[in-house]
Amino acid sequence: MLWAEIVKQYTDDKEAAKMNVCATTSTYNLTLFDSYVNMLRTQTETMSAAIANVDSIVVTPFDLPYEQPTEFAERIARNQQLLLKEECHFDKLVDVSGGSYFVEELTVAIAQQAWKLFLAVEEEGGFLAAVKAGKIQEAINSTDAARHANVGKRKEFLLGTNQFPNFTEKSEGKEPMASCCGHCCSTAAAEEPAFPALKTSRLASDFEALRLTTEKAAKQPIAFMLTIGNLAMRQARAQFSCNFLAAAGYKVMDNLGFPTVEEGVEAAVKAGADIVVLCSSDDEYAEYGVPAFNALKAADPKALFIIAGAPACAEDLKAAGIENFIHVRVDQLKTLKELNQKLGI
């Protein structure tokens, strides 16, 4: 639709308005940890491309972030297309999304915004001039920075990375492959670029670097959930905290609950906990917070103490010496980096 509109501005040749589209699934949202989830990401993208009636599709193998794709990964990638063809019969329909108000309306909206971008680039002197001036890269890189920030703050979820990580998974020697534009890297990498470059790091790269750093530490940090008080709140807070801290590669230990903070601290010290997270309700933190903190400092001064939540009594807790709080409004990536620093990692 958009290409035809562009061609129409220059020529009446209807043949020139036709185009062949090859879609390639993204590498931007692929992950090193929990990498089999990548197949869900690429399958969704492949289906979207098929619905869009592209002429051909290239599916990125799920293991591309950390190795030269294996024969198995390549075969799975090919089969992902075959599923849509042989089982969903997408190849039997002239227009898969025809009649879908949602898809057609969204398509028009995207095309309208893209047309505005095209006109803006033309006013800059054309695409090449805009690239040399860095305008194209600036726009893309600003979006990239915003999305990385959103992932760090869990405003954007990456399953298996910043949300519901696999608690027991190890990298097993996997390291991120070098990032570069396109499918190959230039051998003249040392040469001064002619114009500003695009930033191509995957969304998961910051969390992966953090988790790999934790793995290489002399000891895997243990995060112990000191659950006490209101049953529903302590369970919810413990589940949140386990997911939050496991994203850094910590070993998390949940518990059914303790009758007193002293018993909880004793169990944490016995487990060799490096981090103790107090999980309770906001109202009960006023009662349990300071006693739990003091008991832990007396038993193991090196252990870090965390409150799971942002209770109204937070200022009183801070006045007593409690520094660490985790909740949905904190920057997860920044917080985990700070915890690693305090742990000497």
C-alpha positions as CSV (number, residue, x, y, z in Angstrom):
1,M,0.0,0.0,0.0
2,L,2.7,2.5,1.0
3,W,5.1,1.5,-1.8
4,A,2.3,2.0,-4.3
5,E,1.6,5.5,-3.0
6,I,5.3,6.4,-3.2
7,V,5.6,5.2,-6.7
8,K,2.5,7.0,-7.7
9,Q,4.2,10.3,-6.9
10,Y,6.9,9.7,-9.5
11,T,5.3,7.6,-12.3
12,D,2.0,6.1,-13.6
13,D,3.7,2.8,-14.3
14,K,1.5,0.3,-12.4
15,E,4.1,-2.5,-12.8
16,A,6.6,-0.4,-10.8
17,A,4.0,-0.1,-8.0
18,K,4.1,-3.9,-7.5
19,M,6.7,-5.3,-5.1
20,N,8.0,-8.5,-3.6
21,V,8.3,-8.6,0.2
22,C,10.7,-10.9,2.1
23,A,10.1,-10.8,5.9
24,T,12.8,-11.8,8.4
25,T,11.9,-12.4,12.0
26,S,13.6,-10.2,14.5
27,T,16.7,-10.8,16.6
28,Y,16.0,-7.8,18.9
29,N,13.8,-9.7,21.3
30,L,15.7,-13.0,21.3
31,T,17.3,-14.3,24.5
32,L,20.2,-16.4,25.6
33,F,18.5,-17.7,28.8
34,D,15.4,-19.7,28.4
35,S,16.2,-19.7,24.7
36,Y,13.4,-22.1,23.6
37,V,11.0,-19.3,24.3
38,N,12.5,-17.7,21.2
39,M,10.5,-20.2,19.1
40,L,7.3,-18.7,20.5
41,R,8.5,-15.2,19.6
42,T,9.6,-16.1,16.0
43,Q,6.4,-18.2,15.5
44,T,4.2,-15.2,16.3
45,E,6.3,-13.0,14.0
46,T,6.1,-15.6,11.2
47,M,2.4,-15.8,11.5
48,S,2.1,-12.0,11.4
49,A,4.2,-11.9,8.2
50,A,2.0,-14.7,6.6
51,I,-1.1,-12.8,7.5
52,A,0.4,-9.7,5.9
53,N,0.7,-11.7,2.6
54,V,4.5,-11.4,2.2
55,D,6.1,-13.3,-0.6
56,S,8.7,-15.1,1.4
57,I,9.8,-15.5,5.0
58,V,13.1,-16.1,6.8
59,V,12.7,-17.5,10.4
60,T,15.6,-16.8,12.7
61,P,16.8,-19.9,14.5
62,F,16.2,-19.8,18.2
63,D,19.8,-20.3,19.2
64,L,21.2,-17.4,17.1
65,P,21.9,-15.2,20.2
66,Y,24.7,-17.5,21.5
67,E,25.9,-19.8,18.7
68,Q,26.1,-20.5,15.0
69,P,22.7,-22.1,14.5
70,T,22.8,-25.9,14.8
71,E,21.2,-28.3,12.3
72,F,18.4,-28.9,14.8
73,A,17.7,-25.1,15.2
74,E,17.7,-24.6,11.4
75,R,15.2,-27.5,10.9
76,I,12.9,-26.1,13.6
77,A,13.0,-22.7,11.9
78,R,12.0,-24.2,8.6
79,N,9.2,-26.2,10.2
80,Q,7.8,-23.1,11.8
81,Q,6.8,-22.0,8.3
82,L,5.6,-25.4,7.3
83,L,3.2,-25.5,10.3
84,L,1.4,-22.3,9.0
85,K,1.3,-23.8,5.5
86,E,0.4,-27.4,6.1
87,E,-1.7,-27.2,9.3
88,C,-3.1,-23.6,9.3
89,H,-3.5,-23.5,5.5
90,F,-2.4,-19.9,5.3
91,D,-1.2,-20.5,1.7
92,K,-4.8,-21.5,0.6
93,L,-6.2,-18.0,1.3
94,V,-5.9,-15.0,-1.1
95,D,-6.0,-12.5,1.8
96,V,-5.7,-14.1,5.3
97,S,-6.6,-10.9,7.1
98,G,-9.3,-9.8,4.7
99,G,-12.4,-8.5,6.5
100,S,-10.6,-8.0,9.8
101,Y,-11.4,-4.5,10.9
102,F,-8.7,-4.5,13.6
103,V,-5.9,-5.6,11.2
104,E,-6.9,-3.4,8.3
105,E,-7.4,-0.3,10.5
106,L,-4.0,-0.9,12.2
107,T,-2.4,-1.3,8.8
108,V,-3.8,2.0,7.5
109,A,-2.7,3.8,10.7
110,I,0.9,2.4,10.4
111,A,1.0,3.4,6.7
112,Q,-0.2,6.9,7.5
113,Q,2.6,7.4,10.0
114,A,5.2,5.9,7.7
115,W,4.1,8.3,4.9
116,K,4.7,11.2,7.3
117,L,8.2,9.8,8.0
118,F,8.8,9.4,4.3
119,L,7.9,13.1,3.6
120,A,10.0,14.2,6.6
121,V,13.0,12.3,5.2
122,E,12.5,13.8,1.8
123,E,12.5,17.3,3.3
124,E,15.9,16.5,4.8
125,G,17.2,15.9,1.3
126,G,16.5,12.2,1.0
127,F,17.4,9.0,2.8
128,L,21.1,9.1,2.2
129,A,21.4,12.7,3.4
130,A,19.4,12.0,6.5
131,V,21.6,9.0,7.3
132,K,24.8,11.0,6.8
133,A,23.4,13.6,9.1
134,G,22.5,10.9,11.7
135,K,18.8,11.8,11.8
136,I,17.6,8.3,11.0
137,Q,20.0,6.7,13.5
138,E,19.0,9.3,16.2
139,A,15.3,8.4,15.8
140,I,15.9,4.7,15.9
141,N,18.5,4.8,18.7
142,S,16.2,6.9,20.9
143,T,13.5,4.3,20.6
144,D,16.0,1.6,21.4
145,A,17.2,3.4,24.5
146,A,13.6,3.9,25.7
147,R,12.8,0.2,25.2
148,H,15.9,-0.9,27.0
149,A,14.9,1.4,29.9
150,N,11.4,-0.1,29.9
151,V,12.7,-3.6,30.1
152,G,15.0,-2.6,33.0
153,K,12.0,-1.2,34.8
154,R,9.7,-4.1,33.9
155,K,7.4,-1.8,31.9
156,E,8.1,-4.2,29.1
157,F,8.3,-7.9,29.9
158,L,10.7,-10.4,28.4
159,L,9.5,-13.9,29.5
160,G,12.4,-15.8,31.1
161,T,14.5,-12.6,31.4
162,N,13.0,-9.9,33.6
163,Q,9.7,-11.9,34.2
164,F,9.4,-15.5,35.3
165,P,13.1,-16.5,34.8
166,N,14.1,-20.1,35.1
167,F,15.4,-20.2,38.7
168,T,17.7,-23.2,38.1
169,E,19.0,-22.5,34.6
170,K,22.7,-22.0,34.0
171,S,24.4,-20.6,30.9
172,E,26.5,-23.8,30.5
173,G,29.2,-21.8,28.7
174,K,26.9,-19.9,26.4
175,E,28.1,-16.4,25.6
176,P,26.3,-13.7,23.6
177,M,27.3,-13.6,19.9
178,A,28.8,-10.4,18.7
179,S,26.1,-8.0,17.6
180,C,26.2,-6.4,14.2
181,C,23.9,-5.1,11.5
182,G,22.7,-7.5,8.9
183,H,23.8,-11.2,8.7
184,C,27.5,-10.6,8.6
185,C,30.0,-8.2,10.2
186,S,32.4,-6.1,8.1
187,T,36.0,-7.0,8.2
188,A,36.8,-3.3,8.2
189,A,35.5,-2.8,11.7
190,A,38.5,-0.8,12.7
191,E,37.8,1.9,10.0
192,E,36.2,5.1,11.0
193,P,32.5,4.9,10.1
194,A,31.3,7.4,7.5
195,F,28.3,8.3,9.6
196,P,26.7,7.5,13.0
197,A,25.8,3.8,13.6
198,L,22.7,2.1,14.8
199,K,22.7,0.5,18.2
200,T,21.8,-3.2,17.8
201,S,22.0,-4.8,21.2
202,R,19.2,-7.1,22.0
203,L,16.6,-6.1,24.6
204,A,17.8,-8.9,27.0
205,S,21.5,-8.1,26.7
206,D,21.7,-6.0,29.9
207,F,20.0,-8.7,32.1
208,E,22.1,-11.4,30.4
209,A,25.4,-9.6,31.2
210,L,24.2,-9.2,34.8
211,R,23.3,-12.8,35.1
212,L,26.5,-14.1,33.5
213,T,28.5,-11.9,35.9
214,T,26.6,-13.4,38.9
215,E,27.4,-16.9,37.5
216,K,31.1,-16.2,37.4
217,A,31.1,-15.1,41.1
218,A,32.9,-17.3,43.7
219,K,29.6,-18.1,45.3
220,Q,26.0,-18.0,44.0
221,P,24.1,-15.5,46.2
222,I,21.2,-17.0,48.2
223,A,18.1,-14.9,48.6
224,F,15.9,-16.1,51.5
225,M,12.2,-15.2,51.7
226,L,11.3,-14.4,55.4
227,T,7.6,-14.8,55.1
228,I,5.5,-13.8,58.0
229,G,2.0,-12.4,58.8
230,N,-0.9,-12.0,56.4
231,L,-1.0,-15.2,54.3
232,A,-2.1,-13.8,51.0
233,M,0.2,-10.8,51.1
234,R,3.3,-12.7,52.2
235,Q,2.8,-15.3,49.4
236,A,2.3,-12.6,46.8
237,R,5.3,-10.6,48.0
238,A,7.5,-13.8,48.1
239,Q,6.5,-14.8,44.5
240,F,7.3,-11.3,43.3
241,S,10.6,-11.2,45.1
242,C,11.7,-14.6,43.8
243,N,11.0,-13.6,40.2
244,F,12.7,-10.2,40.8
245,L,15.9,-11.6,42.3
246,A,16.2,-14.7,40.2
247,A,16.6,-12.5,37.1
248,A,20.1,-11.7,38.4
249,G,21.0,-15.4,38.8
250,Y,20.5,-15.6,42.6
251,K,19.4,-18.8,44.2
252,V,16.0,-18.0,45.7
253,M,14.5,-19.9,48.7
254,D,10.8,-19.4,49.4
255,N,9.2,-20.5,52.6
256,L,5.7,-21.3,54.0
257,G,5.9,-18.8,56.8
258,F,7.4,-18.2,60.2
259,P,5.6,-17.5,63.5
260,T,8.2,-15.0,64.6
261,V,10.9,-12.9,62.9
262,E,13.5,-14.4,65.2
263,E,12.8,-17.9,63.9
264,G,12.8,-16.6,60.3
265,V,16.2,-15.0,60.8
266,E,17.6,-18.1,62.4
267,A,16.4,-20.2,59.4
268,A,17.9,-17.7,57.0
269,V,21.3,-17.7,58.7
270,K,21.3,-21.5,58.8
271,A,20.6,-21.6,55.1
272,G,23.6,-19.3,54.4
273,A,21.5,-16.5,53.0
274,D,23.3,-13.5,51.5
275,I,20.0,-11.7,51.1
276,V,17.0,-11.8,53.4
277,V,13.7,-10.5,52.0
278,L,11.0,-9.7,54.5
279,C,7.6,-10.6,52.9
280,S,4.5,-9.4,54.7
281,S,1.7,-6.9,54.4
282,D,2.2,-3.1,54.4
283,D,0.5,-2.7,57.8
284,E,2.6,-5.4,59.4
285,Y,5.9,-4.0,58.2
286,A,5.6,-1.4,61.0
287,E,5.6,-4.3,63.5
288,Y,8.1,-6.7,61.8
289,G,10.5,-4.6,59.9
290,V,12.8,-3.1,62.5
291,P,12.9,-6.3,64.7
292,A,13.7,-8.5,61.7
293,F,16.4,-6.1,60.5
294,N,18.0,-5.8,64.0
295,A,17.9,-9.6,64.5
296,L,19.6,-10.2,61.1
297,K,22.3,-7.6,61.8
298,A,23.0,-9.3,65.1
299,A,23.2,-12.8,63.6
300,D,24.9,-11.9,60.3
301,P,26.1,-8.3,59.7
302,K,27.1,-9.0,56.1
303,A,23.7,-10.2,55.0
304,L,21.6,-7.7,53.0
305,F,18.1,-7.0,54.3
306,I,15.2,-6.1,51.9
307,I,11.6,-5.1,52.4
308,A,9.3,-6.4,49.7
309,G,7.0,-3.5,49.0
310,A,6.6,0.3,49.6
311,P,4.8,0.6,52.9
312,A,3.5,3.8,54.3
313,C,6.0,3.4,57.2
314,A,9.0,3.3,54.7
315,E,10.5,6.5,56.1
316,D,10.5,5.1,59.6
317,L,12.1,1.9,58.4
318,K,14.8,3.9,56.6
319,A,15.4,5.9,59.7
320,A,16.1,2.6,61.5
321,G,18.8,1.8,58.9
322,I,16.8,-0.2,56.3
323,E,18.0,0.8,52.9
324,N,16.7,-1.8,50.4
325,F,13.1,-2.0,49.1
326,I,11.8,-3.8,46.0
327,H,8.4,-3.3,44.4
328,V,6.8,-2.7,41.0
329,R,7.9,0.9,40.8
330,V,11.7,0.4,41.2
331,D,14.1,0.0,38.4
332,Q,14.8,-3.7,38.5
333,L,18.0,-3.7,36.5
334,K,19.5,-0.8,38.4
335,T,18.5,-2.4,41.8
336,L,20.0,-5.8,40.9
337,K,23.3,-4.1,39.8
338,E,23.4,-2.2,43.1
339,L,22.8,-5.5,45.0
340,N,25.6,-7.2,43.1
341,Q,27.9,-4.3,44.0
342,K,27.0,-4.6,47.7
343,L,27.6,-8.3,47.5
344,G,31.1,-7.7,46.0
345,I,30.2,-9.2,42.6
